[in-house]
Amino acid sequence: MENQEQVMTYNSERTDLIIPEYGRSIHNMVNFALSVSDREERNKVAKAIISVMGQLFPYLRDIEDFNHKLWDHLHIMADFKLDVDSPYPKPEAETFASKPDQIAYPGSRIRFGHYGKIVQEMIAKASDMEDGEEKTAFTAAIANLMKKHYVMYNRSSVEDKVIVQQIGELSNGKLSIDENIELISAQEIIKTFGKVQTSSNKKKSNKKKSHKKR
C-alpha cells in the first residue's frame, strides 16, 4: 500500500489563469517552459505542451487553423515571453488585447469530474479496439493518466486498485488492467508537480523583488 501523502494549496496563493479553459496544470507547464534555458529543450517542451493542449479538445480539431490557435494560446499563456521555434509567426501582445473566445464545452455529463471528458473519450476509443497488445498498452496509458488526474485534483495518494475499479466502471466492464502492470507512483506525480510549482514560485518571487527595486 502506498504511503498517504497530501499536498495542500490555497486559492489565495494561486495566480489567476490567463485562459481558464486549459486548467492550472497546462499553465504550470507553460511556466516550466519559460524556465528552461536550453533552447532545444525548450522547443521540445513547447511541442509537448501543444500536444497535450490539442488532446484536451479533440472535437475541435476540424476547426480551421486549430493548430495555429493552439500556438497563439501558448504564447498568450506565456505572456508572449516564450522564445521557441513556432511553426507560425509569434503573435503580438497588442493583437490580443481582448480575452480570447471561450472554448465551448460539450453538455454531456462527466461521471468523475476530475478525469475530464478527454479521459472518457479515450476510454470509449479503447473499448472499441480489438483485444491485443495495442489495446493493452493504450489502456495502461489511460490508467496512468487517470491516476495523475486523481492525485492532482484530490491532492492525495490513491491505490492502483481504485483506478482499476474506476476504469472498469467507466468502460462498462470492457477494459481491465493486468495485475502485473504497475502504475506511476503518487509520489512521483507529486514530486513532478512540486518541481513545476517551485519553478513558478521562484519566478513570482523574482518578479516581486524586481517591483520593489523600482
N, C-alpha and C positions, 0 to 999 in steps of 0.2 A: 504493500500500500504506500502511496506517495505521501510525503510529509505535507501537512496542510500549511500553505503559505498564503499570505494576503497582502496585497498592495493597495493602500488607500490614498485616494487623491480627492480634493475638494474642488467643486466647480469654481469657487472664488479664486483658486490658484491657477486655473487654466486660461489660456489665451482664447480669444474668440476665433471661431473657424471662419476663414475667408470664404470658402464655398462649403457650407454645411452638408450638402448632399454627399460629399465624399467621406465624411466622417473624420474623427480625430486621428485614426491610425494612418490614413493617407497623408494628412497634414504633418504628422510626425515623420513620415518617410521623406517628405519634401524637405523638412528641416534638417534631416540627416544628410540628404543630398547636398545641401548648402554647406555642410561642414566637411565634406570630402575634398581634400586639397588636390589629389591627383586627378587630372582632367579625364584621363582614360577611364579610371574607375568611376568618376562622377558620371560620365556618359552611360556606363553600364547601369548604374543605379537609376538614372533618369528613365532609361528604356524599360527597366523592370517596373518602375512606378507606373509608367504609361500602360504597360501590360495589365497590371492589377486594376487600374482605373477603368480600362476597357471591359474587363471581366465583370465589373460591378453593374454595368448596364448593357448586357449583350443584346437586349431587344432594341437598342438604339443604333446598332451597327450599320443598318441600312440607310441611316440619315446621311445626306450628302456632307462630305468633308468632316465626318465624325472624328477621324484620327487627328485632323488638324485642330478641331475643337479641344481634344484632349490635351494636346501640346500647349494650346493657348491657356487652358485652365491650369496646367502645371506651372507655367510662368506666372500666372496671377497668384497662385497659392505661394509661390516663392518670392512674391513682391517684386517680380521682374529682375531678381538678382542672381538667378541661376544661369551660369555660363556653361552651356553644353552645346553639342553639335546637333541641333534640331533639324529634322527634315524640312521644316518650314521656317520662314523668317521670324525672328523673335519679335513679338508684338510690342508696341509702345504703351507705356502706362496710361498715357492720355487717351488712347483708343478705348480703354476700359474704365473710364471714369465712373460709369454707372455699373451696378452689380450685374453679373451675367444672369441670363434667364435660368430659372429653376429647372432642374431636371425632373421630368414628370415621373411620378411613382405609380406603379400598377395598383389597382384597387383590390387585388386578391389578398386573402387573409394568410398571414405567416404564422405557423403554429408555434415555433420557437423564434421569437423576435430577434434574439441576439445572433442567430445564424444568418438572417437576411434572406432575401429572395434568391440571390445567386446560388446559395448552397442548395436550396430546394430544387432549382433548375438543374444543377449538376447531378443531384440525386436522381431526378427524373430521367436524365440522359443516361446515367449509369444503369438504371433499372431496365432500360430498353436494349442494352448491349447484350450480345451473346456471351455466354459463360466462357471464360478463358483468362489468360494472363493479363490482357489489356484491361478487362473489366475489374480484375482483382487489384491491379495497380491503381486504377482510377478510383476505386472505392477506398483504398487505403489513403490516397491523396485527399479525398473528401473528408475522411475521418480526421486526418491531421489538421485540415483547415477548420473543421468544426471545433476541435479541441482548442485551437488558437483563439477562435472567436469566443468560446465559452470562458476561457481564462481571462482574456482581455476585457470582456463585458462584466463578468462577475467578480473580477479581481481576486480570484481564489483558485486553488488547485481542483482538479477533478479526476476521478478514477477512469481508466480506459473503458471499464465495463459500462459506465454511464453513456459514453459516446457510442459504444457498440449498440446499446439498447435503443438510443435515440435515432441512430441511422437506420435501424430496423423499423422503427415506428414511422419515420418519415418516408420510407420506401415501401411501406405496407408489406414488410417481410421479404422484399425482393433482393435486398442487399444484406450481406453479412461480412464480418471481418474475421480472418483467420486468427485463431488464438495465439499463433506463433508470431504474429506481426506486432511489433512494439511501436506504439505511437510516440510522437515527440513529447518529451517530458514537460510538465508545467513549469519546472524550474528554469528550463532553457527558454521557454516562451517569456517568462517574467524577466529573465536576465537580458534577453534581447530588447524587450520593451524598455527596460531600465536604462540601457545604453542610449536609446533614442531620446528618452526623457532627459537624461543627463546632458546630452549634447544640446537639447533645446533650452534647458535651464541655464547653461553656460552662455548661450547666445543672448538670453534675456538679461542675465547679469551684466554682461559686457555692454549691452545697449543702455542699461540704466546708468552705468558708470560713465558712459560717453555723454549722456544727457546732463549728468551732474557737473561735468567739467566745463560745459558750455556756459 
